Amino acid sequence: MGERHSTLSKLENVREAADENEVLSPTVLKRPKEFKALMGNSSSEKGMGGSADRDALLAQVENDKRISLIRAWSAGEKTKADNKAQRKMSSILSWENTKMATIEAEIKKNEERLEKKKADSEEKAKNKIAMIHKEAEERRAMVESKHGEELLRAEEAVAKYHSTGHTPKKGAGCFSSFSP
């Protein structure tokens, strides 16, 4: 009777563990006849047939326990693999971000260099424009000065010819035949 009691308590513990954790195979829960046979009164157990059933049930419980341990180990291995893959993915993401930041900094540096070069070119062009404008103003001033000098000479010549009463020797080519 003591052996029966320990077997029943083991089966109850297995059943409680299965109810709490649901880790064991569902085959343990699908065998109500075998549990009833073990948990029933001693009159249903007569002779060697009860012992064989009990041994088969214990073998099944051991098998289910082994399967449960394998499943737990498998879940642990999958978790380890997932964590390892996640670490590698994180490492790759970090590497990618670092490389992208380096390239973006290089692009920004190149853009700044090009902007500076553009600004320098624009400044040189503006300086050239200013020099051209200055030279054009100087040339205009020279032309206006010469023009003023020529007008002054012409007025002096006119005044001289008026005062002396002589006509200019050089006249307009087409009007030279019409002298007064």
C-alpha positions as a Markdown table, in Angstrom:
| # | Residue | x | y | z |
|---|---|---|---|---|
| 1 | Met | 0.0 | 0.0 | 0.0 |
| 2 | Gly | 3.0 | 2.4 | 0.7 |
| 3 | Glu | 4.3 | 1.8 | -2.8 |
| 4 | Arg | 0.9 | 2.6 | -4.3 |
| 5 | His | 0.7 | 5.8 | -2.2 |
| 6 | Ser | 4.1 | 7.0 | -3.4 |
| 7 | Thr | 3.2 | 6.2 | -7.0 |
| 8 | Leu | -0.1 | 8.1 | -6.7 |
| 9 | Ser | 1.5 | 11.1 | -5.1 |
| 10 | Lys | 4.1 | 11.2 | -7.9 |
| 11 | Leu | 1.3 | 11.0 | -10.5 |
| 12 | Glu | -0.6 | 13.8 | -8.7 |
| 13 | Asn | 2.6 | 15.9 | -8.6 |
| 14 | Val | 3.1 | 15.3 | -12.4 |
| 15 | Arg | -0.5 | 16.2 | -13.1 |
| 16 | Glu | -0.3 | 19.4 | -11.0 |
| 17 | Ala | 3.0 | 20.3 | -12.7 |
| 18 | Ala | 1.3 | 19.7 | -16.1 |
| 19 | Asp | -1.7 | 21.9 | -15.0 |
| 20 | Glu | 0.5 | 24.7 | -13.7 |
| 21 | Asn | 3.2 | 24.8 | -16.4 |
| 22 | Glu | 1.6 | 23.0 | -19.3 |
| 23 | Val | 5.1 | 21.9 | -20.2 |
| 24 | Leu | 4.4 | 18.2 | -20.3 |
| 25 | Ser | 3.0 | 16.5 | -23.3 |
| 26 | Pro | -0.8 | 16.5 | -23.6 |
| 27 | Thr | -0.7 | 12.7 | -23.6 |
| 28 | Val | -0.5 | 12.7 | -19.8 |
| 29 | Leu | -3.8 | 14.5 | -19.7 |
| 30 | Lys | -5.4 | 12.2 | -22.3 |
| 31 | Arg | -5.2 | 9.1 | -20.2 |
| 32 | Pro | -8.0 | 9.4 | -17.7 |
| 33 | Lys | -8.6 | 5.6 | -17.6 |
| 34 | Glu | -5.1 | 4.9 | -16.5 |
| 35 | Phe | -5.2 | 7.6 | -13.8 |
| 36 | Lys | -8.5 | 6.2 | -12.6 |
| 37 | Ala | -7.1 | 2.8 | -12.5 |
| 38 | Leu | -4.2 | 3.9 | -10.4 |
| 39 | Met | -6.3 | 6.2 | -8.2 |
| 40 | Gly | -9.3 | 3.9 | -7.9 |
| 41 | Asn | -9.8 | 1.4 | -5.0 |
| 42 | Ser | -7.7 | -1.7 | -4.5 |
| 43 | Ser | -10.5 | -4.0 | -5.6 |
| 44 | Ser | -9.9 | -3.0 | -9.2 |
| 45 | Glu | -6.3 | -4.0 | -8.9 |
| 46 | Lys | -6.1 | -7.7 | -8.8 |
| 47 | Gly | -3.1 | -9.8 | -9.7 |
| 48 | Met | -0.3 | -8.8 | -12.1 |
| 49 | Gly | -2.5 | -6.9 | -14.5 |
| 50 | Gly | -2.5 | -3.8 | -12.2 |
| 51 | Ser | 1.2 | -3.8 | -11.8 |
| 52 | Ala | 1.8 | -4.0 | -15.6 |
| 53 | Asp | -0.6 | -1.1 | -16.1 |
| 54 | Arg | 1.2 | 0.9 | -13.4 |
| 55 | Asp | 4.6 | 0.2 | -15.0 |
| 56 | Ala | 3.4 | 1.2 | -18.4 |
| 57 | Leu | 1.9 | 4.4 | -16.9 |
| 58 | Leu | 5.1 | 5.2 | -15.1 |
| 59 | Ala | 7.1 | 4.6 | -18.3 |
| 60 | Gln | 4.7 | 7.0 | -20.1 |
| 61 | Val | 5.2 | 9.6 | -17.4 |
| 62 | Glu | 9.0 | 9.2 | -17.7 |
| 63 | Asn | 8.8 | 9.5 | -21.4 |
| 64 | Asp | 6.6 | 12.7 | -21.1 |
| 65 | Lys | 9.1 | 14.1 | -18.6 |
| 66 | Arg | 12.0 | 13.5 | -21.0 |
| 67 | Ile | 10.0 | 15.1 | -23.9 |
| 68 | Ser | 9.3 | 18.1 | -21.6 |
| 69 | Leu | 12.9 | 18.5 | -20.8 |
| 70 | Ile | 13.9 | 18.3 | -24.4 |
| 71 | Arg | 11.3 | 20.9 | -25.3 |
| 72 | Ala | 12.6 | 23.2 | -22.5 |
| 73 | Trp | 16.2 | 22.7 | -23.7 |
| 74 | Ser | 15.1 | 23.4 | -27.3 |
| 75 | Ala | 13.3 | 26.6 | -26.2 |
| 76 | Gly | 16.5 | 27.6 | -24.3 |
| 77 | Glu | 18.6 | 27.0 | -27.4 |
| 78 | Lys | 16.2 | 28.9 | -29.6 |
| 79 | Thr | 16.3 | 31.8 | -27.1 |
| 80 | Lys | 20.1 | 31.8 | -27.1 |
| 81 | Ala | 20.1 | 31.8 | -30.9 |
| 82 | Asp | 17.6 | 34.6 | -31.0 |
| 83 | Asn | 19.6 | 36.7 | -28.5 |
| 84 | Lys | 22.9 | 36.0 | -30.5 |
| 85 | Ala | 21.2 | 37.1 | -33.7 |
| 86 | Gln | 19.8 | 40.2 | -32.1 |
| 87 | Arg | 23.2 | 41.1 | -30.8 |
| 88 | Lys | 24.7 | 40.7 | -34.3 |
| 89 | Met | 21.8 | 42.7 | -35.8 |
| 90 | Ser | 22.4 | 45.4 | -33.2 |
| 91 | Ser | 26.2 | 45.4 | -34.0 |
| 92 | Ile | 25.5 | 45.6 | -37.8 |
| 93 | Leu | 23.1 | 48.5 | -37.2 |
| 94 | Ser | 25.7 | 50.3 | -35.1 |
| 95 | Trp | 28.3 | 49.7 | -37.8 |
| 96 | Glu | 25.9 | 51.0 | -40.5 |
| 97 | Asn | 25.1 | 54.1 | -38.5 |
| 98 | Thr | 28.8 | 54.8 | -37.9 |
| 99 | Lys | 29.6 | 54.4 | -41.6 |
| 100 | Met | 26.6 | 56.6 | -42.6 |
| 101 | Ala | 27.6 | 59.3 | -40.2 |
| 102 | Thr | 31.2 | 59.2 | -41.6 |
| 103 | Ile | 29.9 | 59.5 | -45.1 |
| 104 | Glu | 27.4 | 62.3 | -44.2 |
| 105 | Ala | 30.2 | 64.2 | -42.5 |
| 106 | Glu | 32.4 | 63.8 | -45.7 |
| 107 | Ile | 29.5 | 65.0 | -47.9 |
| 108 | Lys | 29.0 | 68.0 | -45.6 |
| 109 | Lys | 32.7 | 68.7 | -45.7 |
| 110 | Asn | 32.7 | 68.5 | -49.5 |
| 111 | Glu | 29.7 | 70.7 | -49.8 |
| 112 | Glu | 31.3 | 73.3 | -47.5 |
| 113 | Arg | 34.5 | 73.1 | -49.6 |
| 114 | Leu | 32.4 | 73.6 | -52.8 |
| 115 | Glu | 30.5 | 76.5 | -51.2 |
| 116 | Lys | 33.8 | 78.2 | -50.3 |
| 117 | Lys | 35.1 | 77.6 | -53.8 |
| 118 | Lys | 31.9 | 79.0 | -55.2 |
| 119 | Ala | 32.1 | 82.0 | -52.9 |
| 120 | Asp | 35.8 | 82.6 | -53.9 |
| 121 | Ser | 34.9 | 82.3 | -57.6 |
| 122 | Glu | 32.0 | 84.7 | -57.2 |
| 123 | Glu | 34.2 | 87.2 | -55.3 |
| 124 | Lys | 36.9 | 87.0 | -58.0 |
| 125 | Ala | 34.2 | 87.5 | -60.7 |
| 126 | Lys | 32.9 | 90.5 | -58.8 |
| 127 | Asn | 36.4 | 91.9 | -58.5 |
| 128 | Lys | 36.9 | 91.5 | -62.2 |
| 129 | Ile | 33.6 | 93.2 | -62.9 |
| 130 | Ala | 34.6 | 96.1 | -60.6 |
| 131 | Met | 38.0 | 96.4 | -62.3 |
| 132 | Ile | 36.3 | 96.5 | -65.7 |
| 133 | His | 33.8 | 99.1 | -64.5 |
| 134 | Lys | 36.6 | 101.2 | -63.1 |
| 135 | Glu | 38.6 | 101.0 | -66.3 |
| 136 | Ala | 35.5 | 101.8 | -68.3 |
| 137 | Glu | 35.0 | 104.9 | -66.1 |
| 138 | Glu | 38.6 | 105.9 | -66.6 |
| 139 | Arg | 38.3 | 105.6 | -70.3 |
| 140 | Arg | 35.0 | 107.6 | -70.3 |
| 141 | Ala | 36.7 | 110.3 | -68.2 |
| 142 | Met | 39.6 | 110.4 | -70.7 |
| 143 | Val | 37.3 | 110.6 | -73.7 |
| 144 | Glu | 35.3 | 113.4 | -72.0 |
| 145 | Ser | 38.5 | 115.2 | -71.1 |
| 146 | Lys | 39.8 | 115.0 | -74.7 |
| 147 | His | 36.4 | 116.0 | -75.9 |
| 148 | Gly | 36.4 | 119.0 | -73.6 |
| 149 | Glu | 39.9 | 119.9 | -74.8 |
| 150 | Glu | 38.9 | 119.6 | -78.4 |
| 151 | Leu | 35.9 | 121.8 | -77.8 |
| 152 | Leu | 38.0 | 124.4 | -76.0 |
| 153 | Arg | 40.6 | 124.4 | -78.9 |
| 154 | Ala | 37.8 | 124.7 | -81.4 |
| 155 | Glu | 36.3 | 127.7 | -79.5 |
| 156 | Glu | 39.8 | 129.3 | -79.2 |
| 157 | Ala | 40.3 | 128.8 | -83.0 |
| 158 | Val | 36.9 | 130.3 | -83.7 |
| 159 | Ala | 37.7 | 133.2 | -81.4 |
| 160 | Lys | 41.1 | 133.6 | -83.2 |
| 161 | Tyr | 39.5 | 133.5 | -86.6 |
| 162 | His | 36.9 | 136.0 | -85.5 |
| 163 | Ser | 39.5 | 138.3 | -84.1 |
| 164 | Thr | 41.8 | 138.1 | -87.1 |
| 165 | Gly | 39.1 | 137.9 | -89.7 |
| 166 | His | 40.8 | 135.0 | -91.5 |
| 167 | Thr | 39.0 | 131.9 | -92.6 |
| 168 | Pro | 40.3 | 128.5 | -91.5 |
| 169 | Lys | 42.6 | 126.8 | -94.0 |
| 170 | Lys | 41.0 | 123.5 | -93.6 |
| 171 | Gly | 37.4 | 123.5 | -94.2 |
| 172 | Ala | 34.8 | 120.9 | -94.6 |
| 173 | Gly | 35.7 | 119.0 | -97.8 |
| 174 | Cys | 32.3 | 119.2 | -99.4 |
| 175 | Phe | 31.7 | 122.9 | -98.5 |
| 176 | Ser | 35.1 | 124.3 | -99.6 |
| 177 | Ser | 33.8 | 125.5 | -103.0 |
| 178 | Phe | 31.2 | 127.7 | -101.3 |
| 179 | Ser | 33.3 | 130.6 | -100.0 |
| 180 | Pro | 31.6 | 133.8 | -99.0 |
